[in-house]
Amino acid sequence: MPIVFWIIAIIALVFCLTVIFGAPYVPSRNEEIKKAFKNLYPLSKNDLLIDLGSGDGKVLIAANKFGAKSIGIELNPILVAISRWRTRRIKNAKIFCRDFFLYDFPSETTVVYVFGDGRDMPRIVRHIEKQAAKIGHPIYLISHAFKAEGYKAEKTHRAYYLYKIKEKK
Ligand SMILES: C[S@@+](CC[C@H](N)C(=O)[O-])C[C@H]1O[C@@H](n2cnc3c(N)ncnc32)[C@H](O)[C@@H]1O
């Protein structure tokens, strides 16, 4: 009994601590992710998608169904372990346990998915602008639930917005 208590307490503590640093874990719905990809951005094998705050890995699993390569960046080590297990058979999916604001995108990055905290959106957009400048081409952003200030959405589908984020140093 005490062991079960400590395991639950540690898991709860990890989830509470990650909330201090960013958005809480609220997963996107599988069907909605697929519809968003179909309606907003035609993902293909030529794409590398990065999910900023990749939770349990469901966005990476959906991206794989369209043949795209994917990278998940997640702060919560428990979710990293779960998502690595869920994507273990997907060769083109990698997950890193780190703060996405400190992550430099690979040059092949074409699209970023984010379902974060509205308050973080300006900083997230700024980070993508800097990464676009570093890799030398614009990056598409699929944002779930939150708009990107200073940008006009190229397309919208329900609570999803597609933006083309330009290179800004
Ligand atoms: C709302 S959930 C979205 C999960 C997944 N992308 C989805 O759509 O199902 C946001 C996730 O971002 C993670 N997160 C928040 N801030 C982060 C940061 N600075 N770096 C890495 N992950 C972060 C949280 O731990 C949480 O799992």
PDBQT file of the ligand as one rigid body, heavy atoms in Angstrom, charges set to zero:
ROOT
HETATM    1  C1  LIG A 201      -2.385  20.242 -24.363  1.00  0.00    +0.000 C 
HETATM    2  S1  LIG A 201      -1.131  18.964 -24.319  1.00  0.00    +0.000 S 
HETATM    3  C2  LIG A 201      -1.062  18.475 -26.035  1.00  0.00    +0.000 C 
HETATM    4  C3  LIG A 201      -0.498  17.082 -26.248  1.00  0.00    +0.000 C 
HETATM    5  C4  LIG A 201      -0.443  16.639 -27.720  1.00  0.00    +0.000 C 
HETATM    6  N1  LIG A 201       0.298  17.564 -28.543  1.00  0.00    +0.000 N 
HETATM    7  C5  LIG A 201      -1.843  16.502 -28.270  1.00  0.00    +0.000 C 
HETATM    8  O1  LIG A 201      -2.262  17.404 -29.025  1.00  0.00    +0.000 OA
HETATM    9  O2  LIG A 201      -2.522  15.503 -27.942  1.00  0.00    +0.000 OA
HETATM   10  C6  LIG A 201       0.343  20.004 -24.137  1.00  0.00    +0.000 C 
HETATM   11  C7  LIG A 201       1.610  19.209 -23.823  1.00  0.00    +0.000 C 
HETATM   12  O3  LIG A 201       2.727  20.101 -23.908  1.00  0.00    +0.000 OA
HETATM   13  C8  LIG A 201       3.671  19.760 -22.892  1.00  0.00    +0.000 C 
HETATM   14  N2  LIG A 201       4.480  20.972 -22.667  1.00  0.00    +0.000 N 
HETATM   15  C9  LIG A 201       4.047  22.162 -22.177  1.00  0.00    +0.000 A 
HETATM   16  N3  LIG A 201       5.054  23.063 -22.175  1.00  0.00    +0.000 NA
HETATM   17  C10 LIG A 201       6.140  22.427 -22.697  1.00  0.00    +0.000 A 
HETATM   18  C11 LIG A 201       7.489  22.841 -22.974  1.00  0.00    +0.000 A 
HETATM   19  N4  LIG A 201       7.911  24.089 -22.709  1.00  0.00    +0.000 N 
HETATM   20  N5  LIG A 201       8.329  21.933 -23.543  1.00  0.00    +0.000 NA
HETATM   21  C12 LIG A 201       7.909  20.663 -23.809  1.00  0.00    +0.000 A 
HETATM   22  N6  LIG A 201       6.641  20.216 -23.569  1.00  0.00    +0.000 NA
HETATM   23  C13 LIG A 201       5.779  21.082 -23.017  1.00  0.00    +0.000 A 
HETATM   24  C14 LIG A 201       2.792  19.336 -21.710  1.00  0.00    +0.000 C 
HETATM   25  O4  LIG A 201       3.505  18.507 -20.815  1.00  0.00    +0.000 OA
HETATM   26  C15 LIG A 201       1.645  18.602 -22.430  1.00  0.00    +0.000 C 
HETATM   27  O5  LIG A 201       1.910  17.220 -22.549  1.00  0.00    +0.000 OA
ENDROOT
TORSDOF 0
